[in-house]
Amino acid sequence: LALGSRECVLLAVMSYDCYVAVYSPLHYAFVVHPRLCHILASMAWLSGVVTTLIQPTLTLQLPFCGHRQVDHFFWEVPVLIKLACVDIAFIQAELFVVSVLFLVVSLSLILMSYGHITQAVLKIKSATGRRKAFGTCSSHLMVVIIFYGTIIFMYLQPAKSRSKDPGKFVFSLLH
């Protein structure tokens, strides 16, 4: 939980960094100063700590009934709350809100940054300048695609079509 939420915030912060580097390179040192970097990094770490404290605490306070089998490699919060024998609507709502905050908001900020970056790059007259600007952000863009692509593959499948074993399949390919 901590690493996932931290990664979402850090990717959004890094997209802002790319935006400033491409959109106004002459003002980069003034805009992205060390104090701002410390604040943004602290926000990322605190988001991970808060997420890790809230979600597992709420989940572990639930009463679990009888012997149930968890058919997953990792005991994630969504899997565990399904084992509870009480109404889990509040915890599901909290999990949904946190997921929207970290995933949708951070991805929206990233997409907005890259929209502005694309506009700025298309205004550059020279092909060399365009290549240099795209090169500045291409590695970050690949990380964003891999990170969010994995999340979409694992979590945004319809519940009825989701196999119980896709993670096991991928895991068995790696070993």
Number of C-alpha atoms within 10 A of each C-alpha: 17 16 14 16 24 22 21 25 26 18 21 25 21 18 25 19 18 25 25 20 20 22 19 13 13 11 11 16 12 9 15 14 10 11 9 11 14 11 11 17 16 13 16 22 18 15 22 20 16 13 21 15 13 12 17 15 11 14 19 13 9 17 12 15 10 9 7 9 7 12 11 13 10 10 11 12 17 14 13 16 23 15 18 18 12 12 11 14 10 10 17 16 11 14 17 12 12 15 14 13 15 19 18 13 15 21 20 12 17 23 14 16 22 18 13 15 23 17 12 16 20 14 10 13 9 11 11 10 13 18 13 14 22 17 12 15 19 14 11 15 19 10 12 19 12 12 15 14 12 12 14 11 11 12 10 11 12 8 8 6 7 12 10 10 12 13 15 13 10 10 11 9 8 7 5
